[in-house]
Amino acid sequence: MTSQDSYSASREKSLIRNQIWSHLEEQNIARFPRPVFRRIPNFAGAEEAGRRVTVMKEFQNAKTVKVNPDSPQRQVRLEVLSHGKILLMPTPRLRSGFILLDDNVPRDRLKLASSIRGAFTLGRRVSLDKVPAIDLVIVGSVAVAPDGGRIGKGEGYSEMEYGILRELELVTESTPVITTVHESQIVASVPLEDHDIAVDYIVTPTRVLATGRAKPRPAGIIWSKVSPGMMERMPVLKELRERRAR
C-alpha cells in the first residue's frame, strides 16, 4: 500500500468512526462512559451480545481467552471467568502489559474481576514468558463489515496486542477472532491496511454473523510502524524486542 493509499484509508476510517460515534450518541444507543467519541463504544445490549458469545463452539472449546479491557466487553470477561476459563486481559494502552485471571479468583468476586479495577486487584501481571497460548481472541470495535474488516478507535492497541501474541506464537492465523458490537456498528465495508485485524465472527445482541474472512491477519508486529515513543509508553514492546534479540 502506497503512502497515498494509506492516507486515503486513514481518512475513510476516520469518517466512518465519526459517523458511528455520532449515531450511537444521537440515537441514545451509547452507554456509560459517555461521550463515546474516541472510545470503543459501550452500547445498549452489550450484555446480551456477551452472553451470545458463550453459545459458540469457539468459546466452549477455548481454555484461554484474550479479551480487550473496554466497557462493552466486560460481560464477555465475566463469562470467561464464570465458565472456568483463563482470561488474558491487556492493560489499558498496554502500559502495564497483560493481566492473567484464572481459577484463583474467588467465585463471589468474578463480577469485580471483570472490571479493569478488579482485574488489577484480583489478577496478576504476567511477563511475556508467562503468557499462555490463546484459544480465542475477543476484540472491541467502532465499526465492522460483513467481510470481517474492522475499525478500532484509531490508536492501534488491538493490533499491537495481537501482533505481540503472534510474535510469541501464542496465536496463529487460525485462532478465531470475535468482536461484539451493536447492530448499527455494522457497515457495508471498511478499508483494510496491512496491520489491521480482520475478524471471523461479529456478535450483536440478536445474532452471530460469520464473516468468511479472506484477508490474512498480520503475522506479528510491524516494527517499521513502532516509534521510539511507543516503545517508551509500552514497555512490553521493549521486552518483546529484547527477547527477539537473544
Phi, psi and omega in degrees: 000128180285166179297327178293319177297318180296319178298316180295319179296316180297320180294317180295320177299318181298319179296316180296316179304311184294326176295315181293311180303314181297317180297315181298321178289312185295325181269004179058033173276334180292145177232172180306138000278137180236156358291158185274354178304136180068021176233162159287111194286133170284140188225154175299128181095007181300324179294318179297319178297318179298318179292327179296329178302325188291343179273354181281141181296331179297324177285313184298327182275350185277141173262318181236130185234131174263125181230136178295160187272008187283159185303316184293345179258013179298319180298323178298316179299319178297319180295319178303311182291320181295331180270012175074022179264165177272132180251125170253119181240121172294143174286154181307129180059017178058022184296327182242024177074228185240149175244137179248132175234133184219205185287003172284345178284124179301141183301327182279002180238017182294321180298317176297318182297336181282350176271162179297312181300316181293325179297319178295326183281317189258345176262189178222138176290139183235139173287165185300327181283357178251001179283129181279167174297143185254131181264338183206138179243129175245129180235153171272162181214155167270316178215152180212149182248156182300339177273004178100351177299138187225144173237128173266202183277359171102006181254353171080015184289321178299320178295321179293316179299314180295317180300320178298314181294326176291319178302323182276359182060035178262345166230158178233177178302331183270354176296121184294144177237127182240144169235145174250130184212168168281151181307324183286354175273356176274123181242168186297316181198158174223148176289141180245129175254173189295338181267355187284149179256109173282148184254156180268331182220141173247123181244124177247177178299343186240350184199166173242125181246116174278130188273339186063034183317130178252333184283129175292153177269158180301142185276002180169195176290135172270091192296335179294343180261003180263117181271161175304325179296322178294322179298323180287320182286333182236084182305336180298331176292320177295320178298318181294316180296321178296322176297320181293331184279348183289000000 
